[in-house]
Amino acid sequence: MAGKSEFVEYLTEQLQPLGEVSARAMFGGWGFYLEGRMFALVAFETFFIKADGVNRAEFETRGLEPFRYESGGKTSVMSYFQPPAEAMDDGEMLCIWARKGVEASARAAKKSKPARRT
């Protein structure tokens, strides 16, 4: 397996103010994790941040592109969006946008946990 690209290394470094961010290889790209939950990904050297029903409109109203991929002659769209272009050169702004993905990931984890019985 190839090592991390300079782009992945750059993003990992820029995202450290969020906490211990790590990147793991997956399906030809990279998943970005914080506290064991994936909140972003890199595919084709492009960064995408997790979106959900709470924050998706913030990405869409800015015209930010979702992650699309081809499989079996069909295009699929995932709930991950590119951050604004200016965020890629501004670590503080990048962390603000990435935090939206961290929060979406936390909401998804909370939803998927079964309710505790008392």
CORZI-V722367 format. One record per residue. N is the residue number from 1. PSI is psi in radians with two decimals (999 if undefined). Layout:
((N	PSI) (N	PSI))
This chain:
((1	2.40) (2	2.66) (3	3.04) (4	2.48) (5	2.86) (6	-0.61) (7	-0.79) (8	-0.74) (9	-0.76) (10	-0.83) (11	-0.76) (12	-0.75) (13	-0.80) (14	-0.53) (15	-0.02) (16	-0.52) (17	-0.33) (18	-0.42) (19	-2.79) (20	1.44) (21	2.35) (22	2.73) (23	2.33) (24	2.41) (25	2.43) (26	2.25) (27	0.75) (28	0.00) (29	-2.67) (30	2.39) (31	2.44) (32	2.28) (33	2.55) (34	2.23) (35	0.69) (36	0.04) (37	2.34) (38	2.26) (39	-0.14) (40	2.94) (41	2.79) (42	2.21) (43	2.34) (44	0.69) (45	0.58) (46	2.38) (47	2.34) (48	2.48) (49	2.43) (50	2.39) (51	2.76) (52	-3.00) (53	-0.41) (54	-0.73) (55	-0.09) (56	-0.70) (57	-0.58) (58	-0.65) (59	-0.82) (60	-0.72) (61	-0.38) (62	-0.01) (63	0.42) (64	2.47) (65	2.37) (66	2.88) (67	2.17) (68	2.56) (69	2.72) (70	2.39) (71	2.18) (72	0.59) (73	0.17) (74	2.47) (75	2.26) (76	2.55) (77	2.28) (78	2.86) (79	0.94) (80	2.33) (81	2.64) (82	2.52) (83	2.95) (84	2.53) (85	-0.68) (86	-0.38) (87	-0.43) (88	-0.32) (89	0.15) (90	1.74) (91	-0.70) (92	-0.79) (93	-0.67) (94	-0.73) (95	-0.63) (96	-0.79) (97	-0.71) (98	-0.59) (99	-0.56) (100	-0.67) (101	-0.68) (102	-0.78) (103	-0.70) (104	-0.70) (105	-0.72) (106	-0.70) (107	-0.72) (108	-0.72) (109	-0.69) (110	-0.70) (111	-0.66) (112	-0.21) (113	2.32) (114	2.57) (115	2.44) (116	2.43) (117	2.44) (118	999))
